[in-house]
């Protein structure tokens, strides 16, 4: 299983970004996919999840209303669009096949700062 996240960077407060995660090594369409994040000194936190066909989404309380998860099963990619970013969103973002992030791959760092 390989999960490669990308799209992070430095963003100003109030800004937005779109993260991507390309999956390989398993049958992508068979799995819910999740974005999780870990801020410095904090536990892993669920950001969002999406069903295998993309018809159901779950969002963590701290990002609800600001995040949109989507997927493209044709190219084994899951996306996370986030808006109205604030410094509390600063974290390493990972994608995973489970909400606990057990098989999360290499993350992408998002830093929200002016």
C-alpha positions as CSV (number, residue, x, y, z in Angstrom):
1,X,0.0,0.0,0.0
2,X,1.3,3.4,-1.0
3,X,-0.4,6.7,-0.2
4,X,1.4,9.8,-1.4
5,X,0.0,13.1,-0.2
6,X,0.9,16.4,-1.8
7,X,-0.2,20.0,-2.1
8,X,0.8,21.4,1.3
9,X,2.7,24.6,1.8
10,X,2.6,28.0,3.5
11,X,-0.8,29.6,3.5
12,X,-2.0,32.9,5.0
13,X,-4.8,32.9,7.5
14,X,-8.1,33.0,5.6
15,X,-6.6,31.3,2.6
16,X,-7.4,28.0,1.0
17,X,-5.6,25.0,-0.4
18,X,-6.3,21.7,-2.1
19,X,-4.5,18.5,-1.1
20,X,-4.2,15.4,-3.3
21,X,-3.3,11.8,-2.4
22,X,-2.5,9.2,-5.0
23,X,-3.0,5.6,-3.9
24,X,-1.5,2.4,-5.2
25,X,-1.0,-1.1,-4.2
26,X,-4.6,-2.0,-3.5
27,X,-8.1,-1.8,-5.1
28,X,-8.9,1.8,-4.4
29,X,-12.6,1.7,-5.2
30,X,-13.1,-0.9,-2.5
31,X,-12.2,1.5,0.4
32,X,-13.4,4.4,2.2
33,X,-10.6,7.0,2.2
34,X,-9.7,9.4,5.0
35,X,-7.7,12.5,5.6
36,X,-6.1,12.7,9.0
37,X,-3.8,15.3,10.4
38,X,-1.3,15.7,13.2
39,X,-0.4,19.1,14.6
40,X,2.8,19.5,16.6
41,X,2.5,18.0,20.0
42,X,-1.1,16.8,19.4
43,X,-2.8,13.5,18.6
44,X,-3.8,12.4,15.2
45,X,-7.1,13.9,14.3
46,X,-9.7,12.9,11.7
47,X,-10.2,15.6,9.1
48,X,-12.6,13.9,6.6
49,X,-13.7,10.6,5.1
50,X,-15.4,9.6,1.9
51,X,-17.1,6.4,0.9
52,X,-15.8,4.1,-1.8
53,X,-18.2,5.6,-4.4
54,X,-17.9,9.1,-3.2
55,X,-21.6,9.4,-2.2
56,X,-21.0,9.9,1.6
57,X,-18.7,12.1,3.4
58,X,-17.8,12.6,7.1
59,X,-16.0,15.6,8.5
60,X,-14.2,16.3,11.7
61,X,-15.8,18.9,14.0
62,X,-13.0,21.3,13.7
63,X,-13.2,21.5,9.9
64,X,-16.9,21.0,9.2
65,X,-18.1,23.7,6.8
66,X,-14.6,24.5,5.7
67,X,-13.5,21.2,4.1
68,X,-14.6,19.2,1.1
69,X,-13.3,15.7,0.5
70,X,-13.7,14.2,-3.0
71,X,-12.2,11.3,-5.0
72,X,-11.5,10.2,-8.5
73,X,-11.6,6.4,-8.7
74,X,-10.4,6.5,-12.3
75,X,-7.0,7.8,-11.2
76,X,-6.9,6.5,-7.6
77,X,-6.8,9.9,-6.1
78,X,-8.5,11.5,-3.1
79,X,-8.6,15.3,-2.6
80,X,-9.1,17.6,0.3
81,X,-10.2,21.2,-0.3
82,X,-10.0,23.5,2.7
83,X,-11.0,27.1,3.0
84,X,-10.9,29.8,5.7
85,X,-7.7,28.3,7.0
86,X,-6.5,29.4,10.4
87,X,-3.3,28.7,12.4
88,X,-4.9,25.8,14.2
89,X,-5.0,24.0,10.8
90,X,-1.2,23.8,10.8
91,X,-0.3,20.1,10.7
92,X,1.0,17.2,8.7
93,X,-1.8,15.9,6.6
94,X,-2.0,12.3,5.6
95,X,-4.4,10.1,3.7
96,X,-5.3,6.7,4.9
97,X,-7.6,3.8,4.3
98,X,-8.9,4.0,7.9
99,X,-9.9,6.8,10.2
100,X,-7.1,5.9,12.7
101,X,-4.5,6.5,10.1
102,X,-2.8,3.2,10.6
103,X,-1.6,2.8,7.1
104,X,-1.1,6.5,6.4
105,X,1.6,7.3,4.0
106,X,4.0,10.2,3.7
107,X,2.2,13.3,4.7
108,X,2.2,16.8,3.4
109,X,2.9,19.8,5.7
110,X,0.4,22.6,5.8
111,X,1.5,25.8,7.6
112,X,-1.0,28.6,8.2
113,X,0.8,31.7,9.1
114,X,1.0,35.4,8.2
